[in-house]
């Protein structure tokens, strides 16, 4: 049988899969004063401000992305959120794909709308990480890698991405300076994001002289440990205008899986799942990479933004570092990437990150991104990844 | 706005939401020789035997229900399963709702089929619990209850269900003997299930004299700690016959949430989410409780099967224990419940349980349940619950 995903979806015609009628995001960072559920509430209250006529009882289902079991000793987060936001008795569940959990929650919400089961659905992501020590966070993240061989052999996430970086540098001539450009750009963008975790401009020499985490990655190549939450309220496109004058629309999406073990991959410097997910999204939306106005991608480590440039089709394979070197992904460049500051500087509350990206897409498409606004936006791409790029999602939104 | 779930779904006409073209289940129990992923493979290989023409590449998405983070220090289970079963690069994710995770994975698979995104989807559930001590399992399960108040105050899951039992006994006159009937029946049914965890007939005096876990619940009122996995392969109803001559169909489903904290509930002896989920499923299928041929319900503790009788509408509220006392839920009775042996004796591998129920429904509807076969099956109901009945799902299947 032909796989449905190999077919041209929507017969090449731009199809609105679901509408985003509202989005919200908590301030990201160390938030010692708030629990995870309170962070979700902070994001949800902002989302409500985007809407009119929306009553809590309209929300028919709740999808929550989180890795809360480890950080808060709390599973059943769907129930917690439904209760805390006043959305009982609507059905709720948690979805998990490590750092891709937020986008997976969003994706399931889109699929729910597409199924016709509900007209209005809430997707949210949350992580309350700062309760844990860095060693505990490292251990928690490692649960996203293959348990019997790779965890056992002592790999850590910085070490996994260091292997990718080393491979890319050896084969394509990328340098530590190229990676530093990602950190510099994303810190600069975050200065214009009032909700960003890190508000500090950095120089190339500061990045290069920061302490080594896993060669060649240094402290400023790594995203921070953040608390935060983000939400999106989705609706059937036919009724979106009931809730807002300015919805945005999901017009394409993709979701692919790679081996969980790095040891099984043909090429550790190639995020095959990102490539597959993006291609699926492009095909579904009927757009080309060159038509994307800006993107939010998964810069958990600086090297991963370079790999994303290639897998998103913004540049040829093996040349991602050149895009960084030429400054083409800054706001105002050929293809702005991570105007929010990205995982690197907006912050990386694991299960929330995918929805933080959707929040940025929504704001930018509405022209409400303030000092970091990208001009003339039409199509926006969000790429979220989980594990060592073992699961990837891509979403294309438009006005 | 009117909530979609408040409308009559499918205009009262029986609608096939998705087809189950195959199902499989590992042997349930202590399986020291196998890892979680190997248990999934065991279940998947059986499912493949149900089908013809099915190629691995037909499977467009993979939904995995598990609480694996705690039991195996392994998240990203979607990726692990996709890799291990040879299903790459199809999109994968894990869904979680504690003991409802299996049915939630199944539900998401149904929704995926309904959305038209994929024609064939895999739902699976898995738990590898026996690596952990009883104290560790108790702690893991408690992560499904409210963290800041109830976990903190030292509640355990047996204690939560003991509160429900005590309340039911005080108000309705149910007795420890009534609860014992559930254990006796389910142990008896499991004798005819070659894959059941517990193969041991028990007498009323054995149940009543077993050691106290949390008054009034004793050892034989509690389900065991099990390893196991189960899967279902779902397809668009229009193409189901391509894969098998005898599919079964999902004709109704429901999903509701209750407060996560027991302290917030009006009535701890009333599983409101089960009631809501069942009503939604009945309405969608256009059937009445009296039309159900048999049911698999969530007897994590014997009292919970009694509560389920009431919430499923098999008997009036406050009279569930009478159904047990009269023996009406045995195979051959008015409404057989848990012919598989239930969580109590087939076993309760947390994230797999919901799909173990679907496996039983599928086998029974096909008339392949051997010595435990229920006669003249038409509509079958599965009810899966997570946390202290904080999330519930209901699925109605028919031939």
Interface residues (C-beta under 8 A of the other chain):
Chain A: X1 X3 X4 X5 X35 X53 X55 X57 X58 X60 X61 X62 X67 X69 X70 X72 X73 X74 X75 X76 X78 X79 X80 X82 X83 X87 X88 X89 X90 X91 X92 X93 X94 X95 X96 X97 X98 X100 X104 X108 X111 X112 X114 X115 X116 X117 X118 X119 X120 X142 X143 X144 X145 X146 X147 X148 X151 X239 X242 X254 X255 X256 X257 X258 X259 X260 X261 X264 X272 X273 X276 X277 X386 X387 X390 X391 X393
Chain B: X1 X3 X4 X5 X35 X53 X55 X57 X58 X60 X61 X62 X67 X69 X70 X72 X73 X74 X75 X76 X78 X79 X80 X82 X83 X87 X88 X89 X90 X91 X92 X93 X94 X95 X96 X97 X98 X100 X104 X108 X111 X112 X114 X115 X116 X117 X118 X119 X120 X142 X143 X144 X145 X146 X147 X148 X151 X239 X242 X254 X255 X256 X257 X258 X259 X260 X261 X264 X272 X273 X276 X277 X386 X387 X390 X391 X393
